[in-house]
Amino acid sequence: MKFFIDTANLDEIKQAYDLGVLDGVTTNPSLMAKEGITGDKNIKAHYKAICDIVDNNVSAEVIATDYKGIIKEGEELAKIDDKIVVKVPMIKEGVKAIKYFSDNGIRTNCTLIFSAGQALLAAKAGASYVSPFIGRLDDISHDGLTLIEQIVQIYDNYGFETEILAASVRHTMHLIQCAEIGADVATCPLNVITSLLNHPLTDKGLAQFLADHKKGNK
């Protein structure tokens, strides 16, 4: 399973990368705004700074919602670095653009997926990744993990190469359950990744080992 970090914060990206488990980064306009990154030039420079930290897979989102606009923005983003994956919304014009990008060797991440049908369309169009938002489905009393299971089964049935990128991952159980049911990728905040390190029995055991070592060296 690949681990992506969902942030535009360079320090958090560096921390996750230094841990040795980071496979990529996802961002969106809201995350950019949270870091105070505004304006086309500054946003593109920030994407390049992210690419300079990680090895691959930096999702950069288009703002346009019309076909020509998505193509124009996507091609500009793809020129920033070979690590860029163009993030395209699940709309009619977006699906058409994904097909264009796929035919022209530009990787894509189809975002805002909330149904198996949407995921099927994105895969048919040639998306590199689809991003089902499981936390947001949970928020409206729909089981987001069930959607992951459906997409896994459909993609397995037909051998789609599109990777399932579980998004809106809120906590460690989301992450573990996504791994159990076969999501290819999970993107989440840094604290969800680092929370996997924690267990009280690990802390207790380490404290005991260190105490015993101290006694043995007196």
C-alpha positions in Angstrom: 0.0 0.0 0.0 1.2 3.5 -0.9 1.1 6.3 1.7 0.4 9.8 0.4 0.3 12.8 2.7 -2.6 15.2 2.2 -1.2 18.7 2.8 0.6 21.6 1.2 2.8 22.1 4.3 6.4 21.6 3.3 7.6 20.8 6.9 5.0 18.1 7.3 5.9 16.6 3.9 9.6 16.6 4.9 8.7 14.9 8.2 6.7 12.1 6.4 9.5 11.7 3.8 12.2 11.5 6.5 10.2 8.7 8.1 10.9 6.6 5.0 7.4 5.6 4.2 6.1 8.4 2.0 5.1 7.6 -1.6 3.5 10.9 -2.7 1.5 14.0 -1.9 -2.0 15.2 -2.6 -3.0 18.8 -2.4 -6.0 20.9 -3.3 -6.9 24.7 -3.4 -8.1 24.6 0.2 -4.8 23.1 1.4 -2.9 25.7 -0.6 -5.0 28.5 0.9 -4.4 27.1 4.4 -0.6 27.7 3.9 -1.2 31.2 2.5 -0.2 30.2 -1.0 -2.1 32.3 -3.5 -1.6 33.4 -7.1 -0.8 31.2 -10.1 3.0 31.8 -10.0 3.3 31.1 -6.3 1.1 28.0 -6.5 3.2 26.5 -9.3 6.4 27.4 -7.4 5.0 25.6 -4.3 4.2 22.5 -6.4 7.9 22.5 -7.6 9.1 22.8 -4.0 7.0 19.8 -3.1 8.4 17.9 -6.0 11.9 18.7 -4.9 11.2 16.9 -1.6 9.5 13.7 -2.7 10.3 10.9 -5.1 7.1 10.8 -7.1 3.3 11.3 -7.3 2.4 15.0 -6.5 -1.2 15.6 -7.2 -1.8 19.1 -8.5 -5.4 20.2 -9.0 -6.9 22.1 -11.8 -9.4 24.9 -11.1 -11.2 25.0 -14.5 -14.4 23.1 -15.0 -14.6 23.4 -18.8 -12.8 20.9 -21.1 -10.4 23.4 -22.8 -9.7 25.1 -19.5 -8.9 21.7 -17.8 -6.6 20.7 -20.7 -4.8 24.1 -20.6 -4.3 24.0 -16.8 -3.4 20.4 -16.7 -0.7 20.7 -19.4 0.8 23.7 -17.6 0.9 21.7 -14.3 2.4 18.7 -15.9 5.3 20.9 -17.2 6.3 21.8 -13.7 7.9 18.4 -13.0 7.6 14.8 -14.2 6.4 13.9 -10.7 3.1 15.9 -11.2 -0.2 14.0 -11.4 -2.9 16.3 -12.7 -5.9 16.2 -10.4 -9.2 16.5 -12.3 -12.8 16.7 -10.8 -15.3 13.9 -11.5 -17.5 15.9 -13.9 -18.4 15.2 -17.6 -15.7 17.7 -18.9 -13.3 16.2 -16.4 -13.8 12.6 -17.7 -13.3 13.9 -21.3 -10.1 15.6 -20.2 -8.8 12.5 -18.4 -9.1 10.6 -21.7 -7.1 13.3 -23.5 -4.4 13.3 -20.8 -4.2 9.5 -20.8 -3.8 9.5 -24.6 -1.0 12.1 -24.3 1.0 10.4 -21.5 -0.1 12.7 -18.6 -1.0 11.0 -15.4 -4.2 11.9 -13.7 -6.0 11.7 -10.4 -9.8 11.8 -10.7 -11.0 13.5 -7.5 -14.3 13.8 -5.7 -15.4 10.2 -6.3 -18.5 9.3 -4.3 -19.9 6.3 -6.3 -18.7 3.1 -7.9 -20.2 4.3 -11.2 -18.0 7.4 -11.1 -15.0 5.3 -10.4 -15.9 3.0 -13.4 -16.1 6.0 -15.7 -12.8 7.4 -14.6 -11.1 4.0 -15.1 -12.6 3.7 -18.6 -11.2 7.1 -19.4 -7.8 6.1 -18.3 -7.3 7.8 -15.0 -4.1 6.8 -13.2 -5.8 7.2 -9.8 -9.3 7.6 -8.5 -9.9 9.3 -5.2 -13.1 8.1 -3.3 -13.7 10.5 -0.3 -14.6 8.0 2.4 -14.7 10.4 5.3 -17.1 12.7 3.6 -19.4 9.8 2.9 -19.2 8.8 6.5 -20.3 12.4 7.4 -23.6 11.8 5.6 -24.2 8.4 7.1 -22.9 6.4 4.1 -20.2 3.8 4.6 -17.2 5.1 2.7 -15.4 1.8 3.1 -18.1 -0.1 1.3 -17.5 2.1 -1.7 -13.8 1.1 -1.6 -14.8 -2.5 -1.6 -17.1 -2.0 -4.6 -14.4 -0.3 -6.6 -11.8 -3.0 -5.7 -14.2 -5.7 -6.9 -15.1 -3.9 -10.2 -11.4 -3.1 -11.0 -10.4 -6.7 -10.2 -13.2 -8.0 -12.4 -12.0 -6.2 -15.5 -8.3 -5.7 -14.8 -8.3 -1.9 -14.7 -4.9 -0.5 -14.0 -6.3 2.6 -12.3 -5.2 2.7 -8.7 -7.7 3.3 -5.9 -6.5 6.3 -3.7 -8.6 6.4 -0.5 -9.0 10.1 0.3 -10.6 11.9 3.2 -9.0 9.4 5.6 -9.7 10.8 9.0 -8.0 8.3 11.5 -5.9 5.2 11.8 -8.8 2.8 11.6 -9.8 4.2 8.3 -6.2 3.6 7.1 -6.0 0.0 8.4 -9.4 -0.9 7.0 -8.5 0.5 3.6 -5.4 -1.6 3.7 -7.5 -4.7 4.6 -9.9 -4.3 1.7 -7.3 -3.6 -0.9 -7.0 0.2 -1.5 -3.8 0.8 -3.5 -3.1 4.1 -1.8 -4.3 6.1 1.2 -3.8 9.8 1.5 -4.1 11.4 5.0 -2.7 14.0 7.3 0.7 13.5 8.9 -0.8 12.7 12.3 -2.7 9.7 10.9 0.5 8.2 9.5 2.5 8.8 12.7 -0.4 7.5 14.9 0.4 4.1 13.4 3.6 4.1 15.5 1.8 4.2 18.8 0.8 1.4 21.1 0.8 1.4 24.9 2.4 -2.1 25.0 5.3 -0.9 22.9 5.8 2.0 25.3 5.5 -0.3 28.3 7.8 -2.9 26.8 10.5 -0.4 25.8 10.4 1.2 29.3 10.9 -2.2 30.8 13.8 -3.1 28.5 15.6 0.2 29.2 15.0 -0.2 33.0 16.4 -3.7 33.0 19.4 -2.6 30.9 20.1 0.2 33.4 20.0 -2.2 36.3 22.4 -4.6 34.5 24.9 -1.9 34.0 25.1 -0.7 37.6 
